[in-house]
Amino acid sequence: MLTDTMHPPAALSLILVLVLSTTAVGLIVRARSGRATHRTDGDRLSPAALGTTSPLGRSATLVQFSTEFCALCPGTRRLLHELADGEAGVGVLDVDLTHRPDLADRFAVLQMPTVLLLDRAGVVRGRFSGAARRAVLAGELRSVLGRPA
């Protein structure tokens, strides 16, 4: 027989704290999702480093890291192809981490999809974690291409 039970006001307080803290974390993650993170370390990537034999784009390349089970990845893939189709020399590479988990570690991919924006030399100029926002991604792509925003 249990003699120690939690009092209703204490239980409600605990539930309220848990709900508020998980809501706050969720809002922070959502606000950061799809935003550009700029890189300045000069990493130059080749198709081999990305686990593919497909060539990089002449002007820029959008690289999507995804998995077979990612719900947001097909929409992001369509967005990347739409943006690339509207700009000459922009290529799209899709890296399926389901079959290449080593690349997830190498590129520190923690959220699906993750998109890298490479310039013509293969240098990482931007990184987007989560579902990329069209306006943000298009603006960053125009910047890499040297076009006005």
Secondary structure, 3 states (H helix, E strand, C coil): CCCCCCCHHHHHHHHHHHHHHHHHHHHHHHHHCCCEECCCCCCECCCCCCCCCCCCCCCEEEEEEECCCCCCHHHHHHHHHHHHHCCCCEEEEEEECCCCHHHHHHCCCCCCCEEEEEECCCEEEEEEECCCCHHHHHHHHHHHHCCCC
